[in-house]
Amino acid sequence: MYRWLAPLLLILTTACGPLQADAVGEADGLVAGHISPFDTSSPAITNLDPALLRAVRQAARDAAADGVELFLTTAWRSERYQRKLYEEAITKYGSEREARRYVSTPDSSRHVTGDAVDVGPTDADDWLNRHGSAYGLCQTYANEMWHFELATTPGGECPPMRADASARR
Ligand SMILES: [Zn+2]
C-alpha cells in the first residue's frame, strides 16, 4: 500500500540533504530572537571568552537590580555563520567595502573569536553605555550601540570608538 513512500522519502532526503548541510544552526551560535547570558546550553554563550561572559553576567545582574532586563541578540558565532552574514551583507550593500562597515569578515569578526556580544533591548544598551566601563565593557563601534567588548579594565576608561567595523584592520 505504501510502496511509493520509500522512493518518495529517498527523493526528499536527497533534495534536502545539501540544504541541511549548509544551514546555519544552534551549533554555529544561531540565536532564535534573543538569549539570556545565563543560558548554559547554547554554544552562542558557552563559546564566549570566559572573562567577557563573567563581565556580561555581572552587568546583567546589576542591570536587573536597576529594573533593566539585559539579554543578548547574538554572541559567539562560528566562522561559517559569520561568512553567511558577510555574504548576505555584500548582496544587501552592493560591495565588500560597504558591507564591511556593518558586518565583519569571518577572519576579523570579534564574534567569531568569542570576544563580542550584541546586547538588547535598547534600554539595556543605554544602561550598558552608562555603566559598562565598571565591568570593563565598552561599545567599540560608533554605529553599533549594541556591540560590546571587554575593552578596558573594570572601572577603567573605554578607548575611543571606531567609526564602524571596517575601521578594524
Ligand atoms: Zn556585534
Backbone and ligand atoms as CSV (ligand in chain L), in Angstrom:
chain,resi,resn,atom,element,x,y,z
A,1,MET,N,N,0.820,-1.202,0.000
A,1,MET,CA,C,0.000,0.000,0.000
A,1,MET,C,C,0.863,1.265,0.000
A,2,TYR,N,N,1.962,1.233,0.793
A,2,TYR,CA,C,2.825,2.425,0.856
A,2,TYR,C,C,4.124,2.216,0.071
A,3,ARG,N,N,4.004,1.424,-1.022
A,3,ARG,CA,C,5.201,1.120,-1.796
A,3,ARG,C,C,5.866,2.398,-2.334
A,4,TRP,N,N,5.041,3.374,-2.590
A,4,TRP,CA,C,5.568,4.623,-3.165
A,4,TRP,C,C,6.292,5.488,-2.134
A,5,LEU,N,N,6.083,5.138,-0.863
A,5,LEU,CA,C,6.585,6.021,0.198
A,5,LEU,C,C,8.118,6.037,0.260
A,6,ALA,N,N,8.715,4.842,0.182
A,6,ALA,CA,C,10.167,4.767,0.309
A,6,ALA,C,C,10.887,5.576,-0.777
A,7,PRO,N,N,10.520,5.374,-2.050
A,7,PRO,CA,C,11.188,6.196,-3.081
A,7,PRO,C,C,10.944,7.692,-2.886
A,8,LEU,N,N,9.755,8.024,-2.437
A,8,LEU,CA,C,9.439,9.448,-2.228
A,8,LEU,C,C,10.345,10.040,-1.146
A,9,LEU,N,N,10.467,9.279,-0.043
A,9,LEU,CA,C,11.321,9.747,1.050
A,9,LEU,C,C,12.764,9.885,0.592
A,10,LEU,N,N,13.178,8.941,-0.244
A,10,LEU,CA,C,14.558,8.971,-0.751
A,10,LEU,C,C,14.776,10.251,-1.553
A,11,ILE,N,N,13.801,10.574,-2.396
A,11,ILE,CA,C,13.895,11.792,-3.216
A,11,ILE,C,C,13.960,13.024,-2.314
A,12,LEU,N,N,13.073,13.075,-1.321
A,12,LEU,CA,C,13.037,14.224,-0.416
A,12,LEU,C,C,14.351,14.366,0.340
A,13,THR,N,N,14.860,13.247,0.854
A,13,THR,CA,C,16.104,13.269,1.624
A,13,THR,C,C,17.251,13.772,0.760
A,14,THR,N,N,17.294,13.281,-0.484
A,14,THR,CA,C,18.368,13.681,-1.392
A,14,THR,C,C,18.268,15.164,-1.709
A,15,ALA,N,N,17.035,15.628,-1.935
A,15,ALA,CA,C,16.837,17.022,-2.315
A,15,ALA,C,C,17.179,17.961,-1.164
A,16,CYS,N,N,16.820,17.560,0.046
A,16,CYS,CA,C,17.012,18.450,1.192
A,16,CYS,C,C,18.383,18.306,1.823
A,17,GLY,N,N,19.062,17.195,1.561
A,17,GLY,CA,C,20.342,16.921,2.205
A,17,GLY,C,C,21.341,18.060,2.121
A,18,PRO,N,N,21.675,18.502,0.899
A,18,PRO,CA,C,22.699,19.553,0.787
A,18,PRO,C,C,22.273,20.853,1.475
A,19,LEU,N,N,20.991,21.176,1.422
A,19,LEU,CA,C,20.496,22.386,2.089
A,19,LEU,C,C,20.741,22.296,3.586
A,20,GLN,N,N,20.417,21.134,4.146
A,20,GLN,CA,C,20.590,20.949,5.591
A,20,GLN,C,C,22.057,21.089,5.980
A,21,ALA,N,N,22.935,20.544,5.139
A,21,ALA,CA,C,24.357,20.594,5.450
A,21,ALA,C,C,24.844,22.048,5.466
A,22,ASP,N,N,24.243,22.896,4.631
A,22,ASP,CA,C,24.650,24.290,4.540
A,22,ASP,C,C,24.012,25.164,5.603
A,23,ALA,N,N,22.891,24.700,6.148
A,23,ALA,CA,C,22.120,25.553,7.048
A,23,ALA,C,C,22.922,25.868,8.311
A,24,VAL,N,N,22.809,27.099,8.740
A,24,VAL,CA,C,23.453,27.531,9.971
A,24,VAL,C,C,22.487,27.257,11.118
A,25,GLY,N,N,22.964,26.619,12.163
A,25,GLY,CA,C,22.088,26.253,13.275
A,25,GLY,C,C,22.653,26.667,14.621
A,26,GLU,N,N,22.048,26.106,15.667
A,26,GLU,CA,C,22.429,26.470,17.032
A,26,GLU,C,C,23.910,26.214,17.297
A,27,ALA,N,N,24.443,25.140,16.696
A,27,ALA,CA,C,25.851,24.807,16.903
A,27,ALA,C,C,26.778,25.891,16.353
A,28,ASP,N,N,26.251,26.723,15.427
A,28,ASP,CA,C,27.029,27.829,14.865
A,28,ASP,C,C,26.835,29.118,15.660
A,29,GLY,N,N,26.031,29.021,16.723
A,29,GLY,CA,C,25.784,30.212,17.536
A,29,GLY,C,C,24.525,30.955,17.132
A,30,LEU,N,N,23.722,30.344,16.253
A,30,LEU,CA,C,22.460,30.989,15.860
A,30,LEU,C,C,21.557,31.126,17.084
A,31,VAL,N,N,20.978,32.311,17.246
A,31,VAL,CA,C,20.103,32.593,18.377
A,31,VAL,C,C,18.706,32.887,17.841
A,32,ALA,N,N,17.704,32.224,18.402
A,32,ALA,CA,C,16.323,32.490,17.981
A,32,ALA,C,C,15.809,33.681,18.776
A,33,GLY,N,N,15.822,34.848,18.171
A,33,GLY,CA,C,15.355,36.064,18.857
A,33,GLY,C,C,16.418,36.623,19.771
A,34,HIS,N,N,16.375,36.215,21.028
A,34,HIS,CA,C,17.419,36.648,21.952
A,34,HIS,C,C,17.651,35.560,22.992
A,35,ILE,N,N,18.723,35.742,23.762
A,35,ILE,CA,C,19.127,34.690,24.697
A,35,ILE,C,C,19.662,35.334,25.976
A,36,SER,N,N,19.459,34.652,27.089
A,36,SER,CA,C,19.980,35.138,28.362
A,36,SER,C,C,21.474,34.836,28.452
A,37,PRO,N,N,22.255,35.766,29.018
A,37,PRO,CA,C,23.678,35.473,29.209
A,37,PRO,C,C,23.908,34.340,30.217
A,38,PHE,N,N,22.857,33.953,30.939
A,38,PHE,CA,C,22.980,32.862,31.920
A,38,PHE,C,C,22.627,31.504,31.321
A,39,ASP,N,N,22.237,31.476,30.052
A,39,ASP,CA,C,21.950,30.218,29.365
A,39,ASP,C,C,23.239,29.404,29.276
A,40,THR,N,N,23.199,28.189,29.784
A,40,THR,CA,C,24.429,27.387,29.778
A,40,THR,C,C,24.386,26.278,28.738
A,41,SER,N,N,23.340,26.265,27.908
A,41,SER,CA,C,23.204,25.173,26.943
A,41,SER,C,C,23.555,25.601,25.525
A,42,SER,N,N,23.602,26.902,25.266
A,42,SER,CA,C,23.793,27.345,23.886
A,42,SER,C,C,25.254,27.642,23.575
A,43,PRO,N,N,25.765,27.106,22.460
A,43,PRO,CA,C,27.139,27.421,22.047
A,43,PRO,C,C,27.370,28.921,21.889
A,44,ALA,N,N,26.321,29.680,21.546
A,44,ALA,CA,C,26.468,31.144,21.421
A,44,ALA,C,C,26.999,31.739,22.713
A,45,ILE,N,N,26.618,31.133,23.841
A,45,ILE,CA,C,27.051,31.627,25.151
A,45,ILE,C,C,28.302,30.891,25.640
A,46,THR,N,N,28.284,29.564,25.529
A,46,THR,CA,C,29.381,28.791,26.129
A,46,THR,C,C,30.704,28.971,25.393
A,47,ASN,N,N,30.674,29.432,24.131
A,47,ASN,CA,C,31.916,29.645,23.388
A,47,ASN,C,C,32.474,31.058,23.550
A,48,LEU,N,N,31.825,31.867,24.392
A,48,LEU,CA,C,32.366,33.207,24.653
A,48,LEU,C,C,33.616,33.119,25.511
A,49,ASP,N,N,34.473,34.110,25.365
A,49,ASP,CA,C,35.622,34.242,26.245
A,49,ASP,C,C,35.111,34.282,27.692
A,50,PRO,N,N,35.652,33.440,28.596
A,50,PRO,CA,C,35.128,33.363,29.966
A,50,PRO,C,C,35.140,34.702,30.702
A,51,ALA,N,N,36.149,35.503,30.489
A,51,ALA,CA,C,36.228,36.803,31.184
A,51,ALA,C,C,35.123,37.735,30.678
A,52,LEU,N,N,34.864,37.715,29.371
A,52,LEU,CA,C,33.785,38.536,28.811
A,52,LEU,C,C,32.445,38.070,29.368
A,53,LEU,N,N,32.252,36.755,29.404
A,53,LEU,CA,C,30.972,36.216,29.893
A,53,LEU,C,C,30.752,36.590,31.365
A,54,ARG,N,N,31.806,36.502,32.172
A,54,ARG,CA,C,31.693,36.890,33.587
A,54,ARG,C,C,31.262,38.350,33.710
A,55,ALA,N,N,31.898,39.206,32.924
A,55,ALA,CA,C,31.589,40.647,32.985
A,55,ALA,C,C,30.149,40.912,32.559
A,56,VAL,N,N,29.708,40.245,31.489
A,56,VAL,CA,C,28.347,40.454,30.983
A,56,VAL,C,C,27.319,39.971,32.008
A,57,ARG,N,N,27.613,38.824,32.636
A,57,ARG,CA,C,26.667,38.296,33.636
A,57,ARG,C,C,26.573,39.231,34.848
A,58,GLN,N,N,27.710,39.755,35.284
A,58,GLN,CA,C,27.681,40.681,36.426
A,58,GLN,C,C,26.894,41.933,36.068
A,59,ALA,N,N,27.121,42.438,34.857
A,59,ALA,CA,C,26.387,43.625,34.403
A,59,ALA,C,C,24.890,43.326,34.332
A,60,ALA,N,N,24.545,42.137,33.835
A,60,ALA,CA,C,23.126,41.769,33.701
A,60,ALA,C,C,22.453,41.699,35.072
A,61,ARG,N,N,23.176,41.175,36.076
A,61,ARG,CA,C,22.626,41.115,37.439
A,61,ARG,C,C,22.371,42.527,37.968
A,62,ASP,N,N,23.350,43.415,37.777
A,62,ASP,CA,C,23.220,44.771,38.307
A,62,ASP,C,C,22.172,45.568,37.528
A,63,ALA,N,N,22.075,45.323,36.217
A,63,ALA,CA,C,21.037,45.988,35.418
A,63,ALA,C,C,19.663,45.552,35.916
A,64,ALA,N,N,19.517,44.250,36.188
A,64,ALA,CA,C,18.238,43.729,36.683
A,64,ALA,C,C,17.868,44.394,37.999
A,65,ALA,N,N,18.887,44.614,38.860
A,65,ALA,CA,C,18.636,45.287,40.139
A,65,ALA,C,C,18.158,46.723,39.913
A,66,ASP,N,N,18.540,47.305,38.763
A,66,ASP,CA,C,18.072,48.645,38.382
A,66,ASP,C,C,16.750,48.583,37.615
A,67,GLY,N,N,16.200,47.380,37.472
A,67,GLY,CA,C,14.942,47.227,36.753
A,67,GLY,C,C,15.093,47.152,35.244
A,68,VAL,N,N,16.320,46.873,34.780
A,68,VAL,CA,C,16.567,46.796,33.328
A,68,VAL,C,C,16.919,45.360,32.946
A,69,GLU,N,N,16.111,44.787,32.065
A,69,GLU,CA,C,16.406,43.437,31.577
A,69,GLU,C,C,17.477,43.527,30.496
A,70,LEU,N,N,18.493,42.700,30.608
A,70,LEU,CA,C,19.583,42.700,29.629
A,70,LEU,C,C,19.684,41.317,29.006
A,71,PHE,N,N,19.557,41.241,27.691
A,71,PHE,CA,C,19.754,39.958,27.016
A,71,PHE,C,C,20.688,40.136,25.832
A,72,LEU,N,N,21.039,39.029,25.198
A,72,LEU,CA,C,21.944,39.076,24.049
A,72,LEU,C,C,21.189,38.688,22.786
A,73,THR,N,N,21.402,39.446,21.725
A,73,THR,CA,C,20.769,39.102,20.454
A,73,THR,C,C,21.690,38.224,19.619
A,74,THR,N,N,22.985,38.349,19.847
A,74,THR,CA,C,23.959,37.437,19.258
A,74,THR,C,C,25.223,37.537,20.096
A,75,ALA,N,N,25.975,36.448,20.119
A,75,ALA,CA,C,27.186,36.450,20.940
A,75,ALA,C,C,28.294,35.772,20.135
A,76,TRP,N,N,28.740,34.553,20.536
A,76,TRP,CA,C,29.708,33.845,19.702
A,76,TRP,C,C,29.019,33.385,18.421
A,77,ARG,N,N,29.755,33.445,17.306
A,77,ARG,CA,C,29.273,32.903,16.030
A,77,ARG,C,C,30.387,32.102,15.373
A,78,SER,N,N,30.020,30.993,14.741
A,78,SER,CA,C,31.028,30.199,14.025
A,78,SER,C,C,31.509,30.977,12.803
A,79,GLU,N,N,32.659,30.555,12.285
A,79,GLU,CA,C,33.213,31.214,11.107
A,79,GLU,C,C,32.256,31.112,9.922
A,80,ARG,N,N,31.610,29.942,9.783
A,80,ARG,CA,C,30.741,29.803,8.605
A,80,ARG,C,C,29.448,30.606,8.758
A,81,TYR,N,N,28.994,30.782,9.987
A,81,TYR,CA,C,27.839,31.652,10.234
A,81,TYR,C,C,28.217,33.089,9.878
A,82,GLN,N,N,29.423,33.504,10.314
A,82,GLN,CA,C,29.876,34.867,10.009
A,82,GLN,C,C,30.023,35.051,8.500
A,83,ARG,N,N,30.527,34.017,7.804
A,83,ARG,CA,C,30.704,34.115,6.352
A,83,ARG,C,C,29.352,34.301,5.674
A,84,LYS,N,N,28.338,33.571,6.178
A,84,LYS,CA,C,26.996,33.693,5.618
A,84,LYS,C,C,26.484,35.131,5.806
A,85,LEU,N,N,26.660,35.679,7.021
A,85,LEU,CA,C,26.207,37.050,7.283
A,85,LEU,C,C,26.943,38.054,6.393
A,86,TYR,N,N,28.245,37.812,6.223
A,86,TYR,CA,C,29.065,38.715,5.416
A,86,TYR,C,C,28.630,38.665,3.947
A,87,GLU,N,N,28.394,37.458,3.449
A,87,GLU,CA,C,27.955,37.325,2.055
A,87,GLU,C,C,26.578,37.960,1.853
A,88,GLU,N,N,25.708,37.808,2.850
A,88,GLU,CA,C,24.386,38.457,2.762
A,88,GLU,C,C,24.540,39.986,2.745
A,89,ALA,N,N,25.494,40.488,3.530
A,89,ALA,CA,C,25.715,41.937,3.588
A,89,ALA,C,C,26.262,42.463,2.261
A,90,ILE,N,N,27.125,41.683,1.606
A,90,ILE,CA,C,27.646,42.109,0.300
A,90,ILE,C,C,26.488,42.234,-0.690
A,91,THR,N,N,25.577,41.273,-0.660
A,91,THR,CA,C,24.400,41.328,-1.537
A,91,THR,C,C,23.559,42.556,-1.202
A,92,LYS,N,N,23.355,42.790,0.102
A,92,LYS,CA,C,22.497,43.885,0.530
A,92,LYS,C,C,23.101,45.257,0.225
A,93,TYR,N,N,24.409,45.428,0.496
A,93,TYR,CA,C,25.021,46.749,0.380
A,93,TYR,C,C,25.752,46.964,-0.949
A,94,GLY,N,N,25.883,45.899,-1.726
A,94,GLY,CA,C,26.370,46.059,-3.093
A,94,GLY,C,C,27.872,45.961,-3.287
A,95,SER,N,N,28.665,46.034,-2.217
A,95,SER,CA,C,30.114,45.877,-2.374
A,95,SER,C,C,30.709,45.381,-1.067
A,96,GLU,N,N,31.898,44.766,-1.168
A,96,GLU,CA,C,32.575,44.279,0.040
A,96,GLU,C,C,32.940,45.454,0.944
A,97,ARG,N,N,33.376,46.542,0.325
A,97,ARG,CA,C,33.813,47.703,1.093
A,97,ARG,C,C,32.667,48.250,1.957
A,98,GLU,N,N,31.484,48.365,1.354
A,98,GLU,CA,C,30.332,48.898,2.082
A,98,GLU,C,C,29.855,47.871,3.123
A,99,ALA,N,N,29.863,46.601,2.746
A,99,ALA,CA,C,29.402,45.537,3.651
A,99,ALA,C,C,30.231,45.497,4.934
A,100,ARG,N,N,31.534,45.750,4.800
A,100,ARG,CA,C,32.435,45.655,5.966
A,100,ARG,C,C,32.145,46.711,7.027
A,101,ARG,N,N,31.396,47.743,6.674
A,101,ARG,CA,C,31.028,48.753,7.675
A,101,ARG,C,C,29.993,48.201,8.658
A,102,TYR,N,N,29.281,47.161,8.217
A,102,TYR,CA,C,28.179,46.637,9.033
A,102,TYR,C,C,28.413,45.202,9.519
A,103,VAL,N,N,29.156,44.456,8.746
A,103,VAL,CA,C,29.416,43.056,9.103
A,103,VAL,C,C,30.891,42.765,8.858
A,104,SER,N,N,31.554,42.241,9.884
A,104,SER,CA,C,32.980,41.941,9.742
A,104,SER,C,C,33.191,40.688,8.897
A,105,THR,N,N,34.369,40.600,8.294
A,105,THR,CA,C,34.743,39.388,7.572
A,105,THR,C,C,34.921,38.262,8.596
A,106,PRO,N,N,34.810,36.990,8.135
A,106,PRO,CA,C,34.957,35.875,9.085
A,106,PRO,C,C,36.288,35.902,9.828
A,107,ASP,N,N,37.351,36.392,9.183
A,107,ASP,CA,C,38.656,36.361,9.866
A,107,ASP,C,C,38.921,37.610,10.707
A,108,SER,N,N,38.017,38.582,10.696
A,108,SER,CA,C,38.248,39.751,11.557
A,108,SER,C,C,37.160,39.936,12.617
A,109,SER,N,N,36.110,39.115,12.558
A,109,SER,CA,C,34.986,39.311,13.482
A,109,SER,C,C,35.344,38.977,14.921
A,110,ARG,N,N,35.004,39.880,15.816
A,110,ARG,CA,C,35.213,39.637,17.244
A,110,ARG,C,C,34.188,38.643,17.784
A,111,HIS,N,N,33.084,38.465,17.069
A,111,HIS,CA,C,32.106,37.469,17.490
A,111,HIS,C,C,32.655,36.055,17.267
A,112,VAL,N,N,33.385,35.860,16.167
A,112,VAL,CA,C,33.926,34.540,15.849
A,112,VAL,C,C,34.957,34.095,16.897
A,113,THR,N,N,35.722,35.047,17.434
A,113,THR,CA,C,36.712,34.697,18.452
A,113,THR,C,C,36.092,34.649,19.863
A,114,GLY,N,N,34.813,34.966,19.968
A,114,GLY,CA,C,34.157,34.912,21.280
A,114,GLY,C,C,34.409,36.153,22.118
A,115,ASP,N,N,34.816,37.251,21.470
A,115,ASP,CA,C,35.204,38.461,22.198
A,115,ASP,C,C,34.204,39.605,22.090
A,116,ALA,N,N,32.975,39.324,21.622
A,116,ALA,CA,C,31.981,40.398,21.492
A,116,ALA,C,C,30.582,39.852,21.738
A,117,VAL,N,N,29.733,40.727,22.253
A,117,VAL,CA,C,28.313,40.394,22.411
A,117,VAL,C,C,27.486,41.563,21.871
A,118,ASP,N,N,26.315,41.249,21.340
A,118,ASP,CA,C,25.349,42.270,20.947
A,118,ASP,C,C,24.221,42.230,21.972
A,119,VAL,N,N,23.982,43.386,22.572
A,119,VAL,CA,C,23.094,43.476,23.732
A,119,VAL,C,C,21.764,44.137,23.362
A,120,GLY,N,N,20.694,43.673,23.964
A,120,GLY,CA,C,19.390,44.287,23.774
A,120,GLY,C,C,18.590,44.141,25.057
A,121,PRO,N,N,17.404,44.724,25.147
A,121,PRO,CA,C,16.856,45.684,24.174
A,121,PRO,C,C,17.508,47.059,24.331
A,122,THR,N,N,16.970,48.088,23.695
A,122,THR,CA,C,17.609,49.410,23.674
A,122,THR,C,C,17.848,49.956,25.077
A,123,ASP,N,N,16.921,49.693,26.010
A,123,ASP,CA,C,17.112,50.147,27.398
A,123,ASP,C,C,18.393,49.561,27.990
A,124,ALA,N,N,18.662,48.314,27.660
A,124,ALA,CA,C,19.866,47.665,28.170
A,124,ALA,C,C,21.117,48.245,27.507
A,125,ASP,N,N,21.021,48.587,26.221
A,125,ASP,CA,C,22.142,49.245,25.542
A,125,ASP,C,C,22.465,50.577,26.231
A,126,ASP,N,N,21.407,51.329,26.526
A,126,ASP,CA,C,21.583,52.614,27.226
A,126,ASP,C,C,22.249,52.395,28.576
A,127,TRP,N,N,21.737,51.424,29.315
A,127,TRP,CA,C,22.256,51.132,30.651
A,127,TRP,C,C,23.745,50.773,30.566
A,128,LEU,N,N,24.068,49.913,29.593
A,128,LEU,CA,C,25.450,49.440,29.479
A,128,LEU,C,C,26.384,50.538,28.968
A,129,ASN,N,N,25.852,51.442,28.159
A,129,ASN,CA,C,26.681,52.566,27.725
A,129,ASN,C,C,27.022,53.488,28.885
A,130,ARG,N,N,26.144,53.551,29.865
A,130,ARG,CA,C,26.412,54.397,31.033
A,130,ARG,C,C,27.276,53.682,32.073
A,131,HIS,N,N,27.040,52.366,32.253
A,131,HIS,CA,C,27.687,51.651,33.364
A,131,HIS,C,C,28.723,50.610,32.941
A,132,GLY,N,N,28.817,50.331,31.642
A,132,GLY,CA,C,29.645,49.220,31.161
A,132,GLY,C,C,31.094,49.253,31.600
A,133,SER,N,N,31.697,50.459,31.638
A,133,SER,CA,C,33.133,50.532,31.942
A,133,SER,C,C,33.444,50.014,33.350
A,134,ALA,N,N,32.454,50.031,34.243
A,134,ALA,CA,C,32.674,49.471,35.586
A,134,ALA,C,C,32.993,47.979,35.520
A,135,TYR,N,N,32.576,47.335,34.424
A,135,TYR,CA,C,32.813,45.904,34.227
A,135,TYR,C,C,33.888,45.656,33.164
A,136,GLY,N,N,34.417,46.736,32.608
A,136,GLY,CA,C,35.381,46.613,31.512
A,136,GLY,C,C,34.718,46.521,30.153
A,137,LEU,N,N,33.395,46.703,30.122
A,137,LEU,CA,C,32.641,46.533,28.879
A,137,LEU,C,C,32.481,47.874,28.160
A,138,CYS,N,N,32.810,47.876,26.878
A,138,CYS,CA,C,32.773,49.123,26.109
A,138,CYS,C,C,32.091,48.902,24.764
A,139,GLN,N,N,31.322,49.913,24.340
A,139,GLN,CA,C,30.849,49.945,22.964
A,139,GLN,C,C,32.062,50.293,22.111
A,140,THR,N,N,32.347,49.498,21.091
A,140,THR,CA,C,33.592,49.731,20.346
A,140,THR,C,C,33.377,50.313,18.952
A,141,TYR,N,N,32.147,50.233,18.423
A,141,TYR,CA,C,31.859,50.827,17.110
A,141,TYR,C,C,30.783,51.904,17.279
A,142,ALA,N,N,31.073,53.098,16.769
A,142,ALA,CA,C,30.141,54.215,16.952
A,142,ALA,C,C,28.781,53.938,16.309
A,143,ASN,N,N,28.756,53.128,15.255
A,143,ASN,CA,C,27.479,52.887,14.558
A,143,ASN,C,C,26.744,51.648,15.087
A,144,GLU,N,N,27.251,51.037,16.185
A,144,GLU,CA,C,26.577,49.855,16.741
A,144,GLU,C,C,26.460,50.017,18.258
A,145,MET,N,N,25.385,50.640,18.705
A,145,MET,CA,C,25.239,50.925,20.141
A,145,MET,C,C,24.979,49.653,20.951
A,146,TRP,N,N,24.807,48.519,20.269
A,146,TRP,CA,C,24.514,47.243,20.923
A,146,TRP,C,C,25.737,46.327,21.034
A,147,HIS,N,N,26.842,46.709,20.382
A,147,HIS,CA,C,28.009,45.827,20.294
A,147,HIS,C,C,29.025,46.179,21.385
A,148,PHE,N,N,29.279,45.218,22.282
A,148,PHE,CA,C,30.171,45.457,23.417
A,148,PHE,C,C,31.293,44.431,23.456
A,149,GLU,N,N,32.450,44.921,23.881
A,149,GLU,CA,C,33.613,44.051,24.049
A,149,GLU,C,C,34.268,44.389,25.388
A,150,LEU,N,N,35.058,43.444,25.891
A,150,LEU,CA,C,35.865,43.714,27.073
A,150,LEU,C,C,37.047,44.545,26.590
A,151,ALA,N,N,37.001,45.851,26.787
A,151,ALA,CA,C,37.996,46.722,26.144
A,151,ALA,C,C,38.756,47.597,27.125
A,152,THR,N,N,38.455,47.453,28.413
A,152,THR,CA,C,39.235,48.182,29.418
A,152,THR,C,C,39.235,47.340,30.691
A,153,THR,N,N,39.996,47.767,31.683
A,153,THR,CA,C,39.951,47.074,32.962
A,153,THR,C,C,38.705,47.541,33.707
A,154,PRO,N,N,38.142,46.703,34.579
A,154,PRO,CA,C,36.939,47.125,35.309
A,154,PRO,C,C,37.186,48.456,36.022
A,155,GLY,N,N,36.296,49.414,35.766
A,155,GLY,CA,C,36.453,50.736,36.365
A,155,GLY,C,C,37.349,51.653,35.555
A,156,GLY,N,N,37.935,51.122,34.477
A,156,GLY,CA,C,38.827,51.933,33.637
A,156,GLY,C,C,38.053,52.780,32.640
A,157,GLU,N,N,38.797,53.362,31.730
A,157,GLU,CA,C,38.183,54.233,30.737
A,157,GLU,C,C,38.113,53.509,29.399
A,158,CYS,N,N,36.969,53.592,28.735
A,158,CYS,CA,C,36.824,52.930,27.440
A,158,CYS,C,C,37.650,53.665,26.382
A,159,PRO,N,N,38.272,52.913,25.469
A,159,PRO,CA,C,39.035,53.562,24.396
A,159,PRO,C,C,38.078,54.275,23.435
A,160,PRO,N,N,38.597,55.225,22.647
A,160,PRO,CA,C,37.732,55.897,21.663
A,160,PRO,C,C,37.108,54.856,20.726
A,161,MET,N,N,35.858,55.076,20.358
A,161,MET,CA,C,35.184,54.119,19.463
A,161,MET,C,C,35.724,54.244,18.043
A,162,ARG,N,N,35.747,53.112,17.360
A,162,ARG,CA,C,35.994,53.150,15.922
A,162,ARG,C,C,34.699,53.581,15.244
A,163,ALA,N,N,34.819,54.200,14.064
A,163,ALA,CA,C,33.621,54.683,13.365
A,163,ALA,C,C,32.673,53.519,13.058
A,164,ASP,N,N,33.239,52.428,12.584
A,164,ASP,CA,C,32.448,51.237,12.276
A,164,ASP,C,C,33.375,50.034,12.184
A,165,ALA,N,N,32.804,48.860,11.916
A,165,ALA,CA,C,33.597,47.624,11.940
A,165,ALA,C,C,34.702,47.621,10.894
A,166,SER,N,N,34.531,48.376,9.805
A,166,SER,CA,C,35.552,48.350,8.748
A,166,SER,C,C,36.835,49.055,9.184
A,167,ALA,N,N,36.756,49.833,10.290
A,167,ALA,CA,C,37.956,50.542,10.772
A,167,ALA,C,C,38.905,49.609,11.518
A,168,ARG,N,N,38.470,48.367,11.784
A,168,ARG,CA,C,39.332,47.407,12.481
A,168,ARG,C,C,40.059,46.563,11.460
A,169,ARG,N,N,41.204,46.997,10.970
A,169,ARG,CA,C,42.046,46.185,10.128
A,169,ARG,C,C,43.400,46.838,9.987
L,1,ZN,ZN,ZN,28.386,42.782,17.340
